[in-house]
């Protein structure tokens, strides 16, 4: 175990005894988590040199939340995340939010969240860094792309929201005006532009709206998210690209239903449009329409053990599902532009603070494969298997 992980674990357990002195009834206190994963693939690499077995994945966070008065609360999280070559484990401010509840009704709240917000798409993005809140070891890569995670995780700005509830339902609607703070990195340039170019990506303020509704005595839940993000590209000193813009309009749709006691079905879809303009002949003006979706069944065998199965499908261009056109244009293998993934796994809740997860993937295609762990796409294999094992401890 390297020194960074050791020091973080010591710090987490050092603050645990003082938890009893914090008034949890008022929503005040510290919380934290430590997650360690292991991945083994028969070919290709996922989070480190996984063909030989990789422990090069861990997440460590320490956060706090405080209720200042009846109107204002504040919360934040420091996060360290190591994920192969895609994330180096540096400590960063993951989120810091002031929540102002401006209007209160008997069954409603209207307010504003200011600061560094998690981008609230899908069911899980807003809490995806805490393993206890993830339904599976890995989130479905068709919808929650880890290979471009830094672009999708958080943004600085404001979120105006309205919540309403009654005995059988809960509804939340929010409008967002935020600037992404993690877009200029090799992962994102590879995702949008095929490679890490000499210039920089500079996002403008994005607008968005999100909606979630839980009803049927919490047995049914639906959600939707729409976002519009214009991003400018500034060429480097020696750069074959020219000043241009990449505009992303994206929609996520989510649904969940308990079809019978202990058995729940979940489905989500990722429906973006990416428009390229003014980047030069190497990246011509065009619109690209990726597509991702999954269907998952989860069976709660007991309070401590649940099993799940899932099918994912993702295309980098839904009008070129075979990858032939994009392969001819880029020289990359056809399987770089699609992926299907059959997954089976389990979660074992050893205690309220400790969860152990394991899952097996049988995959056709490499669309969600981290490029930084596989720098030469021509050396990747179309069909591959992956096994993952993870343990996560959290406290509050």
PEMO-V760198 format. One record per backbone hydrogen bond with DSSP energy under -1.0 kcal/mol. NH is the residue of the N-H (numbers start at 1). CO is the residue of the C=O. Records with the same first field share a line. If there is no record, write none. Layout:
NH: CO, CO
This chain:
6: 2
7: 3
8: 4
9: 5
10: 6
11: 7
12: 8
13: 9
14: 10
15: 11
18: 15
19: 16
21: 18
22: 19
24: 22
26: 23
27: 24
28: 23
29: 65
31: 63
32: 395
33: 61
34: 393
35: 59
36: 391
37: 57
38: 389
39: 54
40: 387
41: 50
42: 385
50: 48
52: 49
54: 39
57: 55
58: 82
59: 35
60: 80
61: 33
62: 78
63: 31
64: 76
65: 29
66: 74
68: 72
69: 72
73: 99
74: 66
75: 97
76: 64
77: 95
78: 62
79: 92
80: 60
82: 58
83: 87
84: 56
86: 83
89: 81
92: 79
94: 77
95: 77
96: 116
97: 75
98: 114
99: 73
100: 112
101: 71
102: 100
103: 110
105: 108
109: 163
110: 103
111: 161
112: 100
113: 159
114: 98
115: 157
116: 96
117: 155
119: 153
121: 119
125: 121
127: 124
128: 125
130: 127
133: 130
134: 131
143: 140
144: 140
149: 146
151: 148
152: 149
153: 149
155: 117
156: 179
157: 115
158: 177
159: 113
160: 175
161: 111
162: 173
163: 109
164: 171
165: 107
166: 169
170: 214
171: 164
172: 212
173: 162
174: 210
175: 160
176: 208
177: 158
178: 206
179: 156
185: 183
189: 185
190: 186
191: 187
192: 188
193: 189
194: 190
200: 234
202: 232
204: 230
206: 178
207: 228
208: 176
209: 226
210: 174
211: 224
212: 172
213: 222
214: 170
215: 220
219: 216
220: 215
221: 256
222: 213
223: 254
224: 211
225: 252
226: 209
227: 250
228: 207
229: 248
231: 246
232: 202
233: 244
234: 200
242: 279
244: 233
245: 277
246: 231
247: 275
248: 229
249: 273
250: 227
252: 225
253: 269
254: 223
255: 267
256: 221
257: 265
258: 219
259: 257
260: 263
263: 260
264: 298
265: 257
266: 296
267: 255
268: 294
269: 253
270: 292
271: 251
273: 249
274: 288
275: 247
276: 286
277: 245
283: 280
286: 276
288: 274
291: 315
292: 270
293: 313
294: 268
295: 311
296: 266
297: 309
298: 264
299: 307
300: 262
301: 299
302: 305
306: 347
307: 299
308: 345
309: 297
310: 343
311: 295
312: 341
313: 293
314: 339
315: 291
316: 337
318: 289
320: 317
323: 320
327: 323
328: 324
329: 325
330: 326
331: 327
336: 333
337: 334
339: 314
340: 364
341: 312
342: 362
343: 310
344: 360
345: 308
346: 358
347: 306
348: 356
349: 304
350: 348
351: 354
355: 392
356: 348
357: 390
358: 346
359: 388
360: 344
361: 386
362: 342
363: 384
364: 340
365: 382
366: 335
367: 338
369: 366
379: 376
380: 377
384: 363
386: 361
387: 40
388: 359
389: 38
390: 357
391: 36
392: 355
393: 34
394: 353
395: 32
